[in-house]
Amino acid sequence: MAMSCKDRKPGSLDNGKYVRYTPEQVEALERLYHECPKPSSIRRQQLIRECPILSNIEPKQIKVWFQNRRCREKQRKEASRLQAVNRKLTAMNKLLMEENDRLQKQVSQLVYENGCFRQHTQNATLATKDPSCESAVMSGQQRETHQHPPRDASPAGLLSIAEETLAEFLSKATGTAVEWVQMPGMKPGPDSIGIIAISHGCPGVAARACGLVGLEPTRVAELLKDRPSWFHDCRAVDVLNVLPTANGGTIELLYMQLYAPTTLAPARDFWLLRYTSVLEDGSLVVCERSLKNTQNGPSMPPVQHFVRAEMLPSGYLIRPCEGGGSIIHIVDHMDLEPWSVPEVLRPLYESSTVLAQKTTMAALRQLRQIAQEVSQSNVTGWGRRPAALRALSQRLSRGFNDAVNGFTDEGWSMMGNDGMDDVTILVNSSPDKLMGLNLSFANGFPSVSNAVLCAKASMLLQNVPPAILLRFLREHRSEWADSSIDAYSAAVVKVGPCSLRGSRVGGFGSQVILPLAHTVEHEEFLEVIKLEGIAQSPEDALMPRDVFLLQLCSGMDENAVGTCAELIFAPIDASFADDAPLLPSGFRIIPLDSGKEASSPNRTLDLASALEIGPAGNKASNDYSAAGGCMRSVMTIAFEFAFESHLQEHVASMARQYVRSIISSVQRVALALSPSYSGSHAGLRTPLGTPEAQTLARWICQSYRVYMGVELLKSGTEGGESVLKTLWHHSDAIMCCSLKALPVFTFANQAGLDMLETTLVALQDLTLEKIFDEHGRKTLCTEFPQIMQQGFACLQGGICLSSMGRPVSYERAVAWKVLNEEENAHCICFMFVNWSFV
């Protein structure tokens, strides 16, 4: 084998002549390349000395060989990446063509049905003159109210039901049995989660998804069948019977239970048939439906505390994709019996958007997450494998759901109230619950903690987006949490007993968020919260200790329609073992008006509406309502405590008071975040429509023009209010920070808030140095004197961090001094150009 390379600069190596290498030399160089792809000059000379076979090659020739080798490696990786993108685009194109064919069929069917309806209307008009019409209508009504005879549930009968379910499912997945409309806010594309649609005008609620996943069909089917692993609302799926079919398929009889999302509604259960089979074209199908009104076979009687819901034909169509992976169609179609919940909660059970977010899209996200983990490193944050972190997330979510539902079959019993029914107290001292807490764990709960108490409540919120409220609760724990309670909860996961003190003995020093992991679309975060400097007893007041919490955050995307926002946490020991005991507590906020939310997807504190404030008064509240902002949501709060049995009354009293204080704090924060409140209480935070904000916007633009010699905004923008509006909607992230020893942010436009993933309320708690990595901080320290002396500086592109720890890349950044009317420095303004999340 012979190999040649040519220097990239003509004349720099033997007048551009080729240098040929022997196979032995190439083998030696390849071996060295894998050890060190970019050796220094000293290292290259050392290589020549260590390898006699390379002794006749000059160091400059070795340098050129490594340059070319790195170039070929880069080209190979880029070619591989482009091939993968091409395969993905080809598969997506196939999906879109199939979807287009389905839509054309649906249009044809609608045209046909419209013609039939017109003909029927004309016939009905003529029939009104016919005296036999009334009898015909009555006979039709009798036919409609006639009940179907019981279905045969023998093996042969179940196979008939299974084949019928398969046909109905396929007609929904790829046919026109259901009229599908694109889900608001979801646009298909190569980088999207998939094509998401919701039903229109069909019984119950239904959602449909089509997507690409980098897993083989059998693996996809295996993961989707394990519903509790990806569907957080699923309590259990029990396979009660398995019947093989002659065509190689499998019929399973399942009993499934779903948690109730709030304390105000009962849980759901399903009695299901699941049919797995392979189609003639090699596609794998898993379809399900409820079994009802059957005879001659197994049945499932009603279960106490559960409402029997119905699953209409649903399932998964999984087809192998050329080049690897799978194309998957998912259909979820249910009747969740909305009559069984209070009127205010019925939108949760009548919304196809909520079903799509909670179930259909959750399945796709799980598949994409696992596919990403397979293709990347097996070790993530804190040296944990992705599967271990997923297990921790599931334990947090499941523990919180158990606390919210308080099933009696798990040992929960209700305590009497104290004359008020706003907070419910449950106690669990069953051995199964205590074993689940791992009392024998070396650093786990002390043996004296022989019971668990849960205090829970639900409340209705209005005119505050769930994502913004949850983000505030996450970033400002000291606004609602009592540090002595955190200290008590943390103490029970350490060796030795801990008694609850009646007074507050310590305060928060600071809160540090340590990211652990996030899912592919960043809709869920797992992190460790370090609460620094909390005294756990009066004796420890002079030596406060750090408290650690494992925390799960989800639903903080303000643009996602119908998304439930959750903040669930549990104290952990510093050792943070995989099997550490967890007592989850937290918040769940569920929007009740998903349809209204869709009409106004961008409402960060309703600042866009605040821009409309004029000198005549505040219009924020009216604009907010007009944009669909008169929203409602239900918040569920649940807190768990391990305790000694003889302290039950004392702990119950403490828990009631604590949850009531949290409710009061949440109501105060929600009121402060409500746009209708912010206008009439300007002292809480300055709306963007005030003269101060308009003046700041004018100073920012004038200073940019002075230092940069060009206009920041498009020409023609006049007047303070118009300047502020244009600045607010500028596509680049613009933000100001104070001129202090530790600069903090004081203002950001909409793009800036999106980039930092924060709100105007939380913005002022974010320091400038926190958003830069080590390299960025060094660059900033170098350029800051130039900014103060010269008035501006242009920074090269790089990486910064949002308030949630997500890396953000930007092409370049500009910093300039903002001068006031007296030409004194008022603040520093930064503009990040072409930013995007990495």
C-alpha positions in Angstrom: 0.0 0.0 0.0 1.3 3.5 -0.8 0.0 6.8 0.4 0.8 10.3 -0.6 0.1 13.8 0.8 0.7 17.2 -0.6 1.4 20.3 1.4 -1.5 22.8 1.3 0.8 25.8 0.7 2.6 25.4 -2.6 6.4 25.6 -2.3 6.5 25.1 1.4 7.4 21.4 1.0 9.9 20.4 -1.6 8.4 22.7 -4.2 5.0 21.0 -4.0 6.3 17.5 -4.8 4.4 14.5 -3.5 5.9 12.5 -0.6 5.2 8.7 -0.7 4.9 6.6 2.4 5.5 2.9 2.7 2.6 0.7 4.2 4.7 0.3 7.4 5.1 4.0 7.7 1.4 4.6 7.2 0.6 1.9 9.8 2.9 3.6 12.3 1.5 7.0 11.6 -2.1 5.8 12.0 -1.2 4.2 15.3 0.3 7.5 16.5 -2.6 9.5 15.2 -5.1 7.5 17.4 -2.9 8.2 20.4 -2.5 11.9 19.7 -4.3 13.4 16.7 -2.6 16.8 17.0 1.0 16.4 18.3 3.1 19.5 19.0 6.4 20.2 17.3 8.3 18.7 20.2 6.1 15.6 20.2 6.6 15.1 16.4 10.4 15.2 16.8 10.0 12.7 19.6 7.9 10.4 17.4 10.7 10.4 14.8 13.2 9.4 17.4 11.0 6.7 18.9 10.0 5.1 15.5 13.1 4.3 13.4 10.8 3.6 10.4 10.0 7.3 10.3 13.7 8.5 10.6 13.9 9.4 6.9 10.9 11.7 7.1 11.3 15.4 8.0 9.2 16.8 10.9 7.5 19.2 8.4 6.4 16.2 6.4 5.0 14.6 9.5 3.1 17.8 10.3 1.5 17.8 6.9 0.5 14.2 7.2 -1.3 14.9 10.5 -3.0 17.9 9.0 -4.3 15.9 6.1 -5.3 13.0 8.4 -7.3 15.4 10.6 -8.9 16.9 7.5 -9.9 13.4 6.2 -11.3 12.5 9.6 -13.4 15.7 9.7 -14.6 15.1 6.1 -15.5 11.5 7.0 -17.5 12.6 10.1 -19.3 15.4 8.1 -20.1 12.9 5.3 -21.5 10.5 7.9 -23.6 13.3 9.4 -24.9 14.4 6.1 -25.8 10.8 5.2 -27.8 10.5 8.4 -29.5 13.8 7.8 -30.3 12.7 4.2 -31.8 9.4 5.5 -33.9 11.4 8.0 -35.1 13.8 5.4 -35.9 11.0 3.0 -38.0 9.3 5.7 -39.6 12.5 6.7 -40.5 13.2 3.0 -42.1 9.8 2.9 -44.1 10.6 6.0 -45.2 13.9 4.6 -46.2 12.3 1.3 -48.3 9.7 3.1 -49.9 12.4 5.2 -50.6 14.4 2.1 -52.4 11.4 0.5 -54.4 10.9 3.7 -55.4 14.5 3.7 -56.5 14.3 0.1 -58.6 11.3 0.9 -60.1 13.2 3.8 -60.9 16.1 1.6 -62.6 13.8 -0.9 -64.6 12.2 1.9 -65.7 15.5 3.3 -66.8 16.7 -0.1 -68.8 13.5 -0.5 -70.3 13.8 3.0 -71.2 17.4 2.3 -73.1 16.4 -0.9 -74.9 13.6 1.0 -75.8 16.1 3.8 -77.3 18.5 1.3 -79.3 15.8 -0.3 -80.5 14.6 3.1 -81.5 18.2 4.0 -83.6 18.5 0.8 -85.2 15.1 1.5 -85.9 16.1 5.1 -87.6 19.3 3.9 -89.9 17.2 1.6 -90.5 14.6 4.3 -92.0 17.2 6.7 -95.1 17.1 4.6 -95.3 13.3 4.9 -97.4 12.2 8.0 -95.3 9.0 8.2 -92.2 11.1 9.1 -92.8 11.1 12.8 -93.0 7.3 12.9 -89.8 7.0 10.9 -88.0 9.3 13.2 -89.2 7.4 16.2 -88.1 4.1 14.7 -84.7 5.7 14.1 -84.5 6.8 17.7 -85.4 3.3 18.8 -82.5 1.9 16.7 -80.1 4.4 18.2 -81.0 3.5 21.8 -80.8 -0.2 21.1 -77.9 -1.8 23.0 -75.5 -4.2 21.3 -75.6 -7.7 22.5 -72.7 -8.9 24.7 -69.5 -9.8 22.8 -68.1 -13.2 23.1 -64.9 -13.2 25.2 -63.9 -16.8 24.4 -60.5 -17.2 22.6 -62.2 -17.2 19.2 -64.3 -14.2 20.2 -61.2 -12.3 21.5 -59.4 -13.0 18.2 -62.4 -11.5 16.3 -62.3 -8.4 18.6 -58.6 -8.2 18.1 -58.8 -8.2 14.3 -61.6 -5.6 14.4 -59.5 -3.4 16.7 -56.5 -3.7 14.3 -58.7 -2.6 11.3 -60.2 0.4 13.2 -56.7 1.4 14.5 -55.2 1.4 11.0 -58.1 3.4 9.7 -57.3 6.1 12.3 -53.5 5.9 11.9 -53.3 6.0 8.1 -56.9 6.5 7.0 -59.7 8.9 7.4 -61.7 7.4 10.2 -61.0 10.5 12.4 -60.7 14.0 11.2 -57.3 15.1 12.3 -56.1 18.8 12.6 -52.6 20.0 13.3 -52.0 20.6 17.0 -51.5 24.3 17.7 -47.9 25.3 18.0 -46.6 22.1 16.4 -44.9 22.4 13.0 -43.5 19.3 11.2 -39.8 19.4 10.1 -36.6 17.4 10.3 -35.8 18.8 13.8 -39.3 18.5 15.2 -40.5 15.8 17.5 -42.9 14.6 14.7 -46.2 15.4 13.0 -48.7 15.9 15.9 -52.5 16.1 15.3 -55.6 16.2 17.5 -59.1 15.0 16.7 -61.9 17.2 15.6 -65.5 16.3 16.2 -65.1 12.6 17.2 -66.4 10.9 20.4 -64.0 11.2 23.4 -60.5 12.7 23.0 -57.9 11.6 20.4 -54.4 12.4 19.4 -52.1 11.2 16.6 -48.4 11.4 16.1 -46.0 10.4 13.3 -42.3 10.4 13.8 -38.8 9.0 13.2 -36.8 7.2 15.9 -33.4 5.7 15.7 -34.4 2.4 17.2 -35.4 -1.0 15.6 -39.1 -1.8 15.5 -39.0 -4.6 18.0 -37.2 -2.4 20.5 -39.7 0.4 19.9 -42.6 -2.0 20.6 -40.9 -3.3 23.7 -40.4 0.2 25.1 -44.0 1.4 24.3 -45.6 -1.7 25.9 -43.8 -0.7 29.1 -46.1 2.2 29.7 -45.2 3.0 33.3 -41.6 3.6 32.2 -42.5 6.6 30.1 -46.1 7.6 31.0 -45.8 9.3 34.5 -49.6 9.1 35.0 -49.6 5.3 34.7 -49.7 3.6 38.1 -49.6 0.0 36.9 -50.2 -2.3 34.0 -50.9 -5.9 34.9 -50.9 -8.6 32.2 -53.6 -11.1 33.3 -53.7 -13.4 30.3 -51.7 -14.1 27.2 -53.1 -15.9 24.1 -51.0 -16.7 21.0 -52.7 -16.5 17.7 -52.3 -18.7 14.6 -50.7 -15.9 12.6 -47.9 -15.5 15.1 -49.5 -12.6 16.9 -50.3 -12.3 20.6 -53.5 -11.3 22.5 -53.0 -9.9 26.0 -55.7 -9.0 28.6 -54.5 -6.0 30.6 -55.7 -4.1 33.7 -54.3 -0.6 33.8 -54.6 2.1 36.4 -53.9 5.8 35.9 -53.2 8.3 38.6 -55.4 11.3 39.1 -53.5 14.5 38.4 -55.1 16.4 41.2 -56.7 15.8 44.6 -60.0 17.0 43.2 -60.7 14.0 40.9 -60.7 10.2 41.2 -58.2 8.0 39.4 -59.0 6.1 36.2 -58.7 2.4 35.3 -59.0 0.4 32.1 -59.8 -3.2 31.2 -58.0 -3.8 27.9 -57.3 -6.1 25.1 -53.9 -5.6 23.5 -53.1 -7.3 20.1 -49.6 -7.5 18.7 -49.1 -8.7 15.1 -47.0 -8.3 12.0 -48.5 -7.0 8.8 -47.8 -8.4 5.3 -45.4 -5.5 4.6 -43.4 -6.3 7.7 -44.8 -3.5 9.8 -45.2 -4.2 13.5 -48.6 -3.3 15.1 -49.5 -3.0 18.7 -53.2 -2.0 19.1 -55.5 -1.8 22.2 -59.1 -1.3 23.1 -61.3 -1.6 26.1 -63.3 -4.7 26.7 -66.8 -4.0 27.8 -70.1 -5.8 27.6 -68.5 -9.2 27.1 -69.5 -12.8 28.2 -68.0 -16.3 28.3 -64.6 -15.0 29.3 -62.5 -13.1 31.8 -63.8 -9.8 33.2 -62.7 -7.1 35.5 -65.2 -5.9 38.1 -65.2 -2.2 39.1 -62.4 -1.3 41.6 -63.1 1.0 44.5 -61.8 4.6 44.2 -61.4 4.2 40.4 -63.6 5.4 37.6 -63.7 2.9 34.7 -62.7 4.8 31.5 -62.8 3.5 28.0 -60.0 3.2 25.4 -61.2 3.2 21.9 -59.1 1.5 19.2 -55.6 2.9 19.7 -52.0 1.7 19.3 -48.7 1.9 17.5 -47.8 1.2 13.8 -44.1 0.7 13.6 -42.3 0.3 10.2 -38.6 -0.3 9.6 -36.9 2.7 8.0 -34.4 2.3 5.2 -30.9 2.8 6.7 -31.9 1.9 10.2 -34.5 3.1 12.7 -38.3 3.2 12.5 -41.2 5.2 11.3 -43.9 5.2 13.9 -47.6 6.2 13.9 -49.2 6.6 17.4 -52.9 6.9 18.0 -54.4 7.5 21.5 -58.2 7.6 21.6 -60.0 7.6 25.0 -63.3 8.4 26.7 -62.2 9.6 30.2 -65.7 10.0 31.6 -65.6 13.7 32.3 -69.0 13.6 34.1 -67.2 12.1 37.2 -65.1 15.3 37.9 -66.1 18.8 39.0 -67.2 21.1 36.3 -64.1 23.3 36.6 -61.8 20.2 35.8 -63.7 18.9 32.9 -61.5 20.6 30.3 -58.7 18.3 31.4 -60.8 15.3 30.4 -62.3 16.8 27.3 -59.2 18.2 25.7 -57.4 16.3 22.9 -54.5 18.7 23.3 -53.9 17.6 26.9 -54.0 14.0 25.8 -51.5 14.7 23.1 -49.1 16.4 25.5 -49.4 13.9 28.4 -49.5 10.6 26.4 -48.9 10.7 22.7 -45.9 13.1 22.7 -44.5 11.5 25.9 -44.2 8.3 24.0 -42.3 9.9 21.2 -40.0 11.8 23.6 -39.1 8.6 25.5 -38.1 6.9 22.2 -36.1 9.8 21.1 -34.4 10.1 24.5 -33.4 6.4 24.5 -32.2 6.6 20.9 -30.0 9.6 21.8 -28.6 7.7 24.8 -27.7 4.7 22.7 -25.8 6.9 20.2 -23.9 8.9 22.9 -21.8 8.3 26.0 -23.2 6.1 28.7 -22.2 8.4 31.5 -23.8 11.8 32.2 -24.0 14.2 35.1 -22.3 13.2 38.4 -21.0 10.0 36.7 -24.5 8.5 36.4 -25.8 6.4 33.5 -28.9 7.8 31.7 -30.9 4.8 32.8 -30.1 5.5 36.5 -31.1 9.2 36.1 -34.3 8.2 34.4 -35.0 5.8 37.3 -34.6 8.7 39.7 -37.0 10.9 37.7 -39.5 8.1 37.7 -39.2 7.6 41.4 -39.7 11.3 42.1 -42.8 11.4 39.8 -44.3 8.2 41.1 -43.7 9.1 44.7 -45.4 12.5 44.2 -48.4 10.8 42.4 -48.7 8.3 45.2 -48.9 11.2 47.7 -51.5 13.1 45.7 -53.7 10.1 45.2 -53.2 8.4 48.7 -54.6 5.0 47.7 -55.8 2.9 50.6 -54.4 -0.3 49.2 -50.9 1.3 49.8 -51.7 1.9 53.5 -52.8 5.6 53.4 -55.4 6.6 55.9 -57.0 10.1 56.4 -56.6 12.0 59.6 -59.4 14.2 61.0 -59.2 17.9 60.1 -58.9 20.8 62.5 -62.2 22.3 61.6 -61.0 23.4 58.2 -61.0 21.2 55.1 -58.5 23.2 53.0 -55.6 20.8 53.7 -55.9 17.0 53.7 -53.7 15.0 56.0 -52.9 11.4 55.3 -50.7 9.0 57.3 -49.0 5.8 56.1 -47.3 3.4 58.5 -47.6 0.2 56.4 -44.4 -1.9 56.2 -44.5 -1.8 52.4 -44.3 2.0 52.4 -41.5 2.0 54.9 -39.6 -0.6 53.0 -40.0 1.5 49.9 -38.3 4.3 51.8 -35.4 1.9 52.3 -35.1 2.2 56.1 -32.3 -0.3 56.2 -30.2 1.8 53.9 -26.9 2.7 55.6 -27.4 6.4 55.2 -31.1 6.2 55.0 -34.0 7.0 57.3 -33.3 6.2 61.0 -35.3 3.3 62.4 -37.2 5.7 64.7 -39.0 7.2 61.7 -41.7 4.6 61.5 -44.4 6.5 59.6 -45.0 8.9 56.8 -47.3 11.9 56.7 -48.6 13.7 53.7 -50.2 17.1 53.7 -51.9 18.0 50.4 -54.2 20.6 48.9 -55.4 22.0 45.6 -56.2 25.6 44.6 -57.5 27.5 41.6 -55.3 30.1 40.0 -56.3 32.8 37.5 -54.4 35.0 35.0 -50.9 33.6 35.7 -49.2 31.3 33.2 -48.2 28.0 34.9 -44.7 28.0 33.4 -43.9 31.5 34.7 -45.2 30.7 38.2 -43.3 27.4 38.4 -40.1 29.1 37.2 -40.4 31.6 39.9 -41.0 29.0 42.6 -37.9 27.1 41.3 -35.6 30.1 41.2 -36.9 31.8 44.4 -37.3 29.0 46.9 -36.8 31.4 49.9 -40.0 33.2 48.9 -42.2 30.3 49.9 -40.1 27.6 51.7 -39.2 27.5 55.4 -35.6 26.5 55.9 -36.3 24.8 59.2 -38.7 22.4 57.4 -36.1 21.8 54.7 -33.5 21.1 57.5 -35.9 18.7 59.2 -36.6 16.8 56.0 -32.9 16.6 55.2 -32.0 15.4 58.7 -34.2 12.3 58.3 -32.0 11.0 55.4 -29.0 11.1 57.6 -27.9 8.7 60.4 -29.4 9.4 63.8 -32.7 10.7 65.0 -34.0 14.2 64.5 -36.8 15.9 66.3 -38.8 18.7 64.8 -38.3 22.1 66.4 -41.2 24.5 66.7 -39.4 27.6 65.6 -37.4 28.7 62.6 -33.7 28.2 63.4 -31.9 28.9 60.2 -32.2 30.9 57.0 -31.1 30.3 53.4 -27.6 31.4 52.7 -28.0 30.8 49.0 -29.5 28.4 46.5 -27.2 26.7 44.0 -28.7 24.7 41.1 -26.5 21.9 39.8 -27.8 20.4 36.5 -27.9 16.6 36.3 -29.7 15.8 33.0 -32.3 16.9 30.7 -34.4 15.2 28.0 -34.0 15.7 24.3 -36.4 18.6 23.9 -35.4 20.1 27.3 -39.0 19.8 28.5 -37.8 18.0 31.7 -34.8 18.7 33.9 -33.3 16.7 36.7 -31.1 18.7 39.0 -29.6 18.8 42.5 -30.4 21.9 44.6 -27.8 22.9 47.2 -29.2 25.1 49.9 -26.2 26.6 51.6 -25.9 27.5 55.2 -29.0 26.1 56.9 -28.9 25.4 60.6 -30.7 22.2 61.5 -31.0 22.9 65.2 -30.4 25.8 67.6 -27.1 24.1 68.5 -26.0 24.2 64.9 -26.8 27.9 64.4 -23.1 28.9 64.5 -22.2 26.0 62.1 -24.9 25.8 59.5 -24.9 22.9 57.1 -25.7 22.5 53.4 -29.0 20.8 52.5 -29.3 18.9 49.2 -32.5 18.3 47.2 -33.0 16.1 44.1 -35.4 18.1 41.9 -37.4 17.3 38.8 -38.7 20.3 36.7 -41.0 20.0 33.7 -43.5 22.1 31.7 -41.5 25.4 31.8 -42.0 26.1 28.1 -44.5 29.0 27.9 -45.2 28.2 24.3 -46.3 24.6 24.8 -50.1 24.3 24.7 -51.8 22.3 27.4 -48.6 21.4 29.2 -48.7 20.5 32.9 -45.9 22.2 34.9 -44.3 20.3 37.8 -41.7 21.0 40.4 -41.0 17.8 42.5 -38.2 17.5 44.9 -36.9 15.3 47.7 -34.1 15.7 50.3 -31.1 13.5 49.6 -27.9 12.6 51.5 -24.7 13.9 50.2 -23.7 10.4 49.2 -26.5 10.5 46.6 -26.7 6.7 46.0 -29.0 5.3 43.3 -31.1 3.5 45.9 -31.3 6.4 48.3 -34.7 6.8 50.0 -36.9 9.5 48.5 -39.8 11.3 50.0 -41.1 13.5 47.1 -42.9 16.8 47.7 -43.8 19.6 45.3 -46.2 21.4 43.0 -48.2 20.5 39.9 -49.9 23.3 37.9 -52.4 22.2 35.2 -53.8 24.7 32.7 -57.6 24.4 32.4 -58.1 26.6 29.3 -55.7 25.0 26.7 -57.8 26.4 23.9 -57.4 29.9 25.1 -53.7 29.5 25.7 -53.2 28.5 22.0 -54.4 31.8 20.8 -51.6 33.7 22.6 -48.5 31.6 22.8 -46.0 34.3 23.7 -47.0 35.9 27.0 -44.0 36.2 29.2 -45.5 38.2 32.1 -47.7 39.7 29.3 -45.0 42.3 28.6 -46.1 42.6 25.0 -49.5 43.7 26.3 -47.8 46.0 28.8 -46.3 47.8 25.8 -49.7 49.1 24.9 -49.9 51.2 28.1 -50.4 54.8 27.2 -50.7 58.0 29.2 -54.4 57.5 29.5 -54.0 54.5 31.8 -53.2 50.8 32.0 -54.7 48.5 29.3 -52.7 45.4 30.3 -55.6 43.6 31.9 -58.0 44.1 29.0 -55.4 43.2 26.4 -54.5 40.1 28.3 -58.1 39.0 28.4 -58.6 39.8 24.7 -55.6 37.7 23.8 -57.0 34.7 25.7 -55.1 35.6 28.9 -58.1 35.1 31.2 -56.7 31.7 31.9 -57.4 29.3 34.8 -55.2 26.6 36.2 -55.4 24.3 39.2 -52.4 23.8 41.4 -51.9 20.7 43.5 -49.5 20.8 46.5 -48.3 17.7 48.3 -45.6 17.5 51.0 -44.4 14.4 52.7 -42.6 14.0 56.1 -41.1 10.9 57.8 -41.8 11.0 61.6 -41.9 9.0 64.8 -45.4 7.7 65.5 -45.7 9.3 68.9 -45.2 12.8 67.3 -48.1 12.3 64.8 -50.3 15.1 66.1 -47.4 17.5 66.4 -46.1 16.8 62.9 -49.7 16.9 61.5 -50.2 20.4 63.0 -46.9 21.6 61.6 -47.7 20.2 58.2 -51.0 21.9 58.0 -49.5 25.3 59.0 -46.7 24.8 56.5 -48.9 24.0 53.6 -51.2 26.9 54.4 -48.3 29.2 54.5 -47.1 27.9 51.1 -50.6 28.4 49.7 -50.6 32.0 51.0 -47.1 32.6 49.5 -48.2 31.1 46.1 -51.3 33.3 46.1 -49.2 36.4 46.8 -46.6 35.4 44.0 -49.4 34.6 41.5 -51.0 37.9 42.2 -47.7 39.7 41.7 -47.1 37.9 38.4 -50.6 38.5 37.1 -50.6 41.2 34.4 -53.9 42.7 35.7 -52.2 43.3 39.1 -48.9 44.6 37.8 -50.5 47.7 36.2 -52.4 48.8 39.3 -49.4 48.1 41.6 -46.6 49.6 39.8 -44.4 49.6 42.8 -44.1 45.8 42.5 -42.3 46.0 39.2 -42.1 48.7 36.6 -44.2 47.9 33.5 -42.5 48.4 30.1 -45.0 51.1 29.2 -43.8 53.5 31.9 -41.9 56.7 31.0 -38.8 55.2 32.7 -38.8 52.2 30.4 -39.3 54.4 27.3 -36.4 56.6 28.4 -34.1 53.6 28.9 -35.0 52.4 25.4 -34.1 55.8 24.0 -30.8 55.9 25.8 -29.9 52.4 24.6 -30.5 53.4 20.9 -28.8 56.8 21.2 -25.7 55.4 22.8 -25.4 52.6 20.2 -25.6 55.2 17.4 -22.9 57.3 19.2 -20.4 54.5 19.6 -21.1 52.3 16.6 -22.0 54.9 14.1 -25.1 53.1 12.9 -28.7 52.8 14.0 -29.7 49.9 16.3 -33.3 50.0 15.1 -34.8 50.4 11.6 -35.2 54.0 10.4 -38.6 55.6 10.9 -39.0 54.6 14.5 -40.0 57.7 16.4 -41.4 58.4 19.8 -40.4 56.7 23.1 -43.2 54.2 23.0 -42.5 53.2 19.4 -38.8 52.8 20.2 -39.6 50.7 23.2 -41.9 48.4 21.2 -39.3 47.9 18.4 -36.6 47.3 20.9 -38.7 44.8 22.7 -39.4 42.8 19.5 -35.9 43.0 18.2 -34.7 39.6 17.0 -31.4 39.7 18.8 -31.1 39.3 22.5 -30.6 42.8 24.1 -30.0 43.1 27.8 -28.7 45.7 30.3 -26.7 45.2 33.5 -25.8 47.5 36.3 -22.4 49.2 36.8 -21.6 47.5 40.1 -18.8 45.4 41.4 -21.0 42.4 40.7 -23.2 43.5 37.7 -26.8 42.2 37.7 -29.2 42.4 34.9 -31.8 45.2 35.0 -33.6 44.9 31.6 -33.9 42.4 28.7 -36.1 42.4 25.6 -38.3 39.4 24.7 -35.4 37.6 22.9 -33.1 38.3 25.9 -35.6 36.7 28.3 -36.0 33.8 26.0 -32.3 33.3 25.7 -31.8 33.5 29.5 -34.9 31.4 30.1 -36.1 33.8 32.8 -38.7 36.5 33.5 -38.4 40.2 34.3 -39.2 39.3 37.9 -36.3 36.8 38.2 -34.0 38.7 35.9 -32.7 41.1 38.6 -31.4 38.1 40.6 -29.2 37.0 37.7 -25.6 38.3 37.7 -23.6 38.8 34.5 -20.9 36.4 35.4 -23.3 33.5 35.9 -24.2 33.4 32.2 -20.6 33.0 31.0 -18.4 30.0 31.2 -14.8 30.2 32.3 -13.5 31.4 28.9 -16.3 33.9 28.6 -15.6 35.4 32.0 -11.9 35.8 31.2 -12.8 37.5 27.9 -15.3 39.8 29.7 -12.7 40.7 32.3 -10.2 41.6 29.5 -12.8 43.6 27.5 -14.5 45.4 30.4 -11.9 48.1 30.8 -12.1 48.8 27.0 -15.9 49.1 27.3 -15.6 51.7 30.1 -12.8 53.6 28.4 -13.7 53.4 24.7 -17.4 53.0 25.2 -17.9 49.8 23.3 -16.4 46.4 22.5 -17.1 43.6 20.0 -16.9 40.1 21.4 -16.3 37.0 19.4 -18.9 34.2 19.2 -19.0 31.7 22.0 -21.1 29.8 24.5 -23.0 31.2 27.5 -25.5 29.7 29.9 -29.2 30.3 30.5 -30.6 30.6 34.0 -31.5 26.9 33.7 -28.0 25.9 32.8 -28.6 25.3 29.1 -25.7 26.2 26.8 -26.5 28.9 24.3 -24.3 29.7 21.3 -24.1 33.1 19.7 -22.4 34.3 16.6 -21.0 37.5 18.1 -21.8 40.0 20.8 -21.6 43.7 21.1 -21.3 45.6 24.4 -21.6 49.4 24.8 -22.1 52.0 27.6 -25.6 53.4 27.9 -25.3 57.2 28.6 -28.1 59.2 30.3 -29.1 62.8 29.5 -26.1 64.1 31.4 -23.8 61.8 29.4 -23.0 59.8 32.5 -22.7 56.0 32.3 -26.1 54.6 33.3 -25.5 50.8 32.6 -23.9 48.4 30.1 -25.9 47.0 27.3 -25.1 43.7 25.6 -26.5 42.4 22.3 -26.1 38.7 21.4 -26.5 38.2 17.6 -27.9 34.9 16.1 -28.1 33.0 19.3 -29.5 29.5 19.6 -29.7 26.7 22.2 -27.0 24.1 21.7 
